[in-house]
Structures are given as structure tokens and as C-alpha cells.
Amino acid sequence: MIKVLLVDDHDLVRHGIKTILNNTHDIKVIGEATSGEKAIQITKELNPDIILMDVKMSGMGGLEAIKRIIRQNSKIKIIAVSSLDNEPYPSRTLQAGANGYISKNATADEMIKAIHAVNMGKKYISADIAQKIALNKLEEKDRKSIDDISEREMQVLIMITTGKKVSEIAETLHLSPKTVNSYRYRLFEKLNLNSDVELTHLAIKHKIISTKD
């Protein structure tokens, strides 16, 4: 039997989840808490296998509670169940030590699936949340790469993405066309791109250039 502790400051949410889980043959809710502080206290007393933790609560909140519970007992597994499905909440919660992250809009079947997966030592993240985490990481990678380019490379990037030809860029910056092309290909390499079109999309995305006249 998988012993579960519910932590949420909304009575209706806890009642709904408790009803679902207690109707599952191998899961039993052994306790409830309405705050992070109470969760830490009850965890010591009941020693649950899994905690379903709301992230945003009054007082200490779920994120800090996760850190403290993991610190006092690293064997306990925690699944965040939250309406906060946009970054950076999921990533920060997982970094704090949570083993899973699902939305409060998840179906009963997904919640049960998450509990079984985490109980077996796996990580579980709702598909839509996992996608948001992945996209955010890609954007962070983009930003880091852009931060790494030199001032001259940025000048060339802006001129390329605003439609200037290599010969025009060379004349304006007092460089040879060969040198301009060297900067261009260096930008492709640093930013992991393959064409001027991709470079332009990236510049627009990060507001380096504007699409307005």
C-alpha cells in the first residue's frame, strides 16, 4: 500500500483528491496538511511514502517545505500538484527536490499514474509542463549564446538581419567582404544556426531588431 500525505490549503481540493486516491486499491491517504509548516510536522509523525504538495500556499509555501522535508528525510518522494504550470515554477520545484510535477487540471488517471511512477523511483512530469520546461531551456540556451557574441559580431548580426548585403556591411564597417563572411559564419556556429533566415528569426525573437518600420 502506498501511503500518501496531501498538502493543500483548499479543503475542496484535498477532499476531491482524497476521494480519488482512497478508491484506488493500492493507495491510501494517511494524512492531510494545510500549509508547508504543518506538512513538515506531519511528515515526521506519519512518514508517508509520497507527498502530494501544492506549490503556492500561505505561510512558508510548498517550495520551501519541499526543501526542508527532503533535507530531513531524503527517502520521501514528493509530487507537486499545482495550478502554476508556467516556468520557472516547475523547474524550481524539481530543483528543490520534488520527484514529479503535475497540474491541478490533471485527470484522476494521470495523478494515479504519477504516484505509481514516482513510488517506483521514476520522475513524472505532465506532458504539457515538460514541454514548457524544454522550451524554456532552449530559450535560456539562446540567451546565453547571444550573450557570448562580441560587439563586432553583434554589429554584423544586426546589419545582416536588417537586409544589408555583405558588400554594404564591409564598406560600412571598413572590413573586407571575406572578414564579414567570417563573422557571419562564426555567428552561425555560436548560435547553432544554418542561414540568414534563422538568424533573422532569432534576432526578432529576442528583440534585437524590430519588425516594425
JOURVEN-V363172 format. One record per run of one state. SS is the DSSP state (@ for helix, = for strand, . for the rest). FROM is the first residue (numbers start at 0). TO is the last residue. If there is no record, write none. Layout:
SS&FROM&TO  SS&FROM&TO
This chain:
.&0&0  =&1&6  .&7&9  @&10&21  .&22&25  =&26&32  .&33&34  @&35&45  .&46&48  =&49&52  .&53&59  @&60&71  .&72&75  =&76&81  .&82&87  @&88&95  .&96&98  =&99&102  .&103&106  @&107&118  .&119&122  =&123&124  .&125&125  @&126&146  .&147&149  @&150&160  .&161&164  @&165&172  .&173&175  @&176&190  .&191&194  @&195&204  .&205&212
